[in-house]
Amino acid sequence: MGTITKALDLLTLFARDRAEIGLGEFVRLTGRDKATIHRHLTELTENGYLEQHPDTRAYRLGPALLRLSALRETLFPVRKLLQPIVFELSETVGELAHASLLQGDALSPVAHSDPALHGIQVNFDIAEMLPLHATSSGIAALAFCPEEWQARILSRPLSRFTDRTISDPADLKAEIDMVRRYGVASVAGAFDEGVSSVGAPLFGEGGRVLGSLAVAVPSVRAKPEKLRDIALKLSKEAERASTALGGTVPRNFEDLPPHWGDETTTRQVIT
């Protein structure tokens, strides 16, 4: 990991429940030495990527990110294009929907919507990066990444988030093959206990995969027929989203089996 990457990596530590981080906590979270962390924080602050609380001296995200975010959305209006589609999808299926874009070897959420129709809901953190091997959105995107990208992911240890996270490269390869056949991925409790999800890839110019569109459902409501209904609607909306992004879906996928989502007929990530 290079110097610039190490500095920028500090920005990924901020979250909804961690809006400000002190020097000592940065050291604890990263395991790096205090002097190096302080140097990186100083440089990020001087360039506007961080700012310090006037009293506590803790660091928080700075104004430069607001400027760059606004410029990015003006030049390439991804959130403006995807948010209405995500909203309509969530209203149609009655569950949380979200769209994410590839960032390195993970997915970065850009839009989400939850109609909040049920007492039990999925807790979604817009600041949390989504691993490619443990989420339906990640596997959906990974399945259409270049082969060398897939090989890199498959050659590394696959982190376990729950006891249902896929950790065997052979199993992950089987999931990739299934997604390429049907165009959708399904996982159950592989990233968050008690959450099932269905994901479909998003494509840009030339059929290049950009990210994914997904729906997350509390497992208590994730019946096979519900997951299949979500998958059918999701596939259509993912194609619509790809078109809105100026992309093309590379090919037609096979029709889902009648009982898709039932673990006895279609294997999910972990059975």
C-alpha positions in Angstrom: 0.0 0.0 0.0 1.6 3.3 -1.1 1.8 6.5 0.9 -1.1 8.2 -1.0 -3.3 5.1 -0.6 -2.5 4.9 3.1 -3.5 8.6 3.6 -6.7 8.3 1.6 -7.5 5.0 3.3 -8.0 7.1 6.5 -11.1 8.7 4.9 -12.8 5.3 4.7 -12.9 5.0 8.5 -15.6 7.6 8.9 -19.1 6.2 9.2 -22.6 7.3 10.3 -21.8 6.4 13.9 -18.2 7.7 13.7 -18.5 11.3 12.4 -15.4 12.5 14.2 -12.2 10.5 14.9 -9.3 11.6 17.1 -5.6 10.9 16.5 -5.5 8.1 19.1 -8.5 6.4 17.6 -7.0 6.6 14.1 -3.9 4.8 15.5 -6.1 2.2 17.1 -8.2 1.5 14.1 -5.3 1.3 11.6 -2.6 -0.2 13.8 -0.1 2.2 12.3 2.4 4.3 14.2 1.3 7.7 15.6 3.8 9.9 13.8 2.9 8.5 10.3 -0.8 8.9 11.0 -0.4 12.4 12.2 1.6 13.4 9.1 -1.1 11.9 6.8 -3.9 13.7 8.8 -2.0 17.0 8.6 -1.7 16.7 4.8 -5.3 15.8 4.4 -6.4 18.7 6.5 -4.2 21.2 4.7 -5.8 20.1 1.4 -9.3 20.3 2.8 -10.1 16.6 2.8 -10.4 16.8 6.6 -11.0 19.5 9.2 -10.6 19.6 12.9 -13.2 20.3 15.6 -12.2 23.6 17.2 -12.5 22.3 20.7 -11.9 18.5 20.7 -9.4 18.7 17.8 -10.9 15.5 16.5 -11.0 15.1 12.7 -14.1 15.1 10.4 -14.6 15.1 6.7 -13.6 18.4 5.1 -15.1 20.8 2.6 -12.9 19.6 -0.3 -15.0 16.5 -0.5 -18.2 18.5 -0.8 -16.7 20.4 -3.8 -15.5 17.3 -5.5 -18.7 15.4 -4.8 -20.8 18.2 -6.3 -18.5 18.4 -9.3 -18.5 14.7 -9.9 -22.3 14.6 -9.8 -22.5 17.6 -12.1 -20.2 16.0 -14.7 -21.4 12.4 -14.2 -24.8 12.5 -12.6 -24.9 8.9 -11.3 -26.9 9.6 -8.1 -29.4 11.8 -10.0 -30.0 9.0 -12.5 -30.1 6.1 -10.1 -32.0 7.5 -7.1 -35.4 7.6 -8.9 -34.9 4.0 -10.1 -33.9 2.8 -6.7 -36.9 4.6 -5.2 -39.4 3.1 -7.6 -37.9 -0.4 -7.1 -38.1 -0.2 -3.4 -41.8 1.0 -3.6 -42.6 -1.8 -6.0 -41.2 -4.6 -4.0 -41.8 -3.0 -0.6 -38.3 -3.6 0.6 -35.0 -1.7 0.8 -33.2 -1.2 -2.5 -29.8 0.2 -3.1 -27.3 0.9 -5.9 -23.5 0.7 -5.6 -20.5 1.4 -7.8 -17.3 -0.5 -8.0 -14.4 1.1 -6.0 -11.3 -1.0 -5.9 -12.1 -4.5 -4.7 -15.4 -3.5 -3.1 -18.6 -1.6 -3.8 -19.4 1.9 -2.7 -23.1 2.7 -2.1 -24.5 5.7 -4.0 -28.2 5.5 -3.5 -30.8 3.7 -1.4 -34.4 3.8 -0.5 -36.7 2.0 2.0 -40.5 2.3 2.0 -40.4 1.3 5.7 -43.6 -0.7 5.4 -42.7 -3.4 8.0 -41.8 -3.5 11.6 -38.7 -5.4 10.9 -36.4 -3.6 8.5 -32.8 -3.9 7.1 -30.3 -1.5 8.7 -28.4 -0.1 5.7 -25.3 2.1 6.2 -24.6 4.3 3.2 -21.0 4.7 4.3 -20.2 1.0 4.5 -18.2 -0.6 1.7 -19.7 -3.9 0.4 -17.4 -6.8 -0.1 -17.5 -8.5 -3.5 -17.6 -12.1 -2.3 -20.1 -11.8 0.6 -23.0 -9.7 -0.8 -25.5 -10.3 -3.7 -24.5 -6.9 -5.1 -20.8 -7.8 -4.9 -21.1 -11.2 -6.5 -23.4 -9.8 -9.2 -20.8 -7.2 -10.2 -17.8 -9.6 -9.7 -19.4 -12.1 -12.2 -18.9 -9.6 -15.0 -15.6 -8.1 -14.0 -12.6 -9.0 -16.2 -11.2 -12.5 -15.7 -7.9 -11.1 -14.2 -10.0 -9.2 -11.6 -11.9 -12.3 -10.7 -8.7 -14.3 -10.5 -7.2 -11.7 -8.1 -10.3 -12.0 -5.7 -10.3 -15.8 -5.9 -6.6 -16.0 -5.1 -7.0 -14.1 -1.8 -8.3 -15.3 1.5 -12.0 -14.6 1.6 -13.0 -12.9 4.8 -15.9 -14.4 6.8 -18.5 -12.0 8.2 -20.9 -14.7 9.3 -20.9 -18.5 9.4 -22.7 -18.4 6.0 -20.1 -16.3 4.2 -18.7 -18.0 1.2 -15.0 -18.6 1.9 -14.1 -21.3 -0.6 -12.9 -20.0 -3.9 -14.5 -22.9 -5.7 -17.8 -22.1 -4.2 -17.4 -18.4 -5.2 -16.5 -19.5 -8.8 -19.7 -21.6 -8.9 -21.7 -18.5 -7.8 -20.1 -16.4 -10.5 -21.0 -19.0 -13.1 -24.6 -19.0 -12.0 -24.9 -15.2 -12.1 -23.5 -15.1 -15.6 -26.2 -17.6 -16.5 -29.2 -16.0 -14.9 -28.1 -12.4 -14.5 -28.9 -12.2 -10.7 -27.2 -13.3 -7.5 -28.8 -14.3 -4.2 -27.3 -14.6 -0.8 -28.8 -15.4 2.6 -27.1 -14.2 5.8 -23.7 -14.1 4.2 -22.8 -10.5 5.2 -25.4 -9.6 7.8 -27.1 -12.2 10.0 -30.8 -12.3 9.3 -30.6 -10.5 5.9 -31.2 -12.0 2.5 -30.6 -10.1 -0.7 -30.8 -10.3 -4.5 -28.4 -8.3 -6.7 -28.1 -7.6 -10.5 -25.1 -6.0 -12.3 -25.1 -2.5 -13.8 -23.3 -1.9 -17.0 -21.7 1.2 -18.7 -20.4 1.9 -22.1 -19.2 -1.1 -24.1 -20.8 -3.5 -21.6 -18.3 -2.7 -18.9 -19.7 -3.5 -15.4 -20.0 -0.4 -13.2 -21.6 -1.8 -10.1 -24.9 -3.3 -9.1 -28.5 -2.8 -8.1 -29.8 -4.9 -5.2 -32.8 -5.5 -2.8 -32.3 -6.5 0.8 -34.9 -8.4 2.8 -35.1 -9.5 6.4 -34.7 -13.3 6.2 -38.0 -13.8 8.0 -39.7 -12.4 4.9 -37.4 -13.9 2.3 -39.6 -16.7 1.0 -38.5 -18.3 -2.3 -41.5 -16.9 -4.2 -40.8 -13.4 -2.8 -37.2 -13.6 -3.8 -38.1 -14.8 -7.3 -40.6 -12.0 -7.7 -37.9 -9.5 -6.6 -35.4 -11.0 -9.0 -37.7 -10.6 -12.0 -38.4 -7.0 -11.1 -34.8 -6.3 -10.3 -33.5 -7.6 -13.6 -35.8 -5.2 -15.5 -34.8 -2.2 -13.3 -31.1 -3.1 -13.6 -31.4 -3.0 -17.4 -33.2 0.3 -17.2 -30.5 1.7 -14.9 -27.8 0.5 -17.2 -29.5 2.3 -20.1 -29.8 5.5 -18.0 -26.0 5.3 -17.4 -25.3 5.1 -21.1 -24.5 1.4 -20.9 -25.6 -1.8 -22.6 -26.4 -5.2 -21.1 -23.9 -7.6 -22.8 -26.4 -10.3 -23.6 -29.8 -11.9 -22.8 -29.8 -14.1 -19.7 -31.7 -17.3 -19.3 -35.1 -17.3 -17.7 -35.1 -17.9 -14.0 -36.3 -21.4 -13.0 -39.9 -21.5 -11.6 -38.7 -22.1 -8.1 -35.6 -19.9 -8.2 -34.6 -18.9 -4.7 -35.6 -22.2 -3.2 -32.5 -23.8 -1.8 -33.7 -27.2 -2.9 -33.8 -26.2 -6.5 -31.3 -23.3 -6.9 -28.3 -23.2 -4.7 -27.7 -19.9 -3.0 -24.3 -18.7 -1.8 -24.4 -20.8 1.3 -26.9 -23.6 1.8 
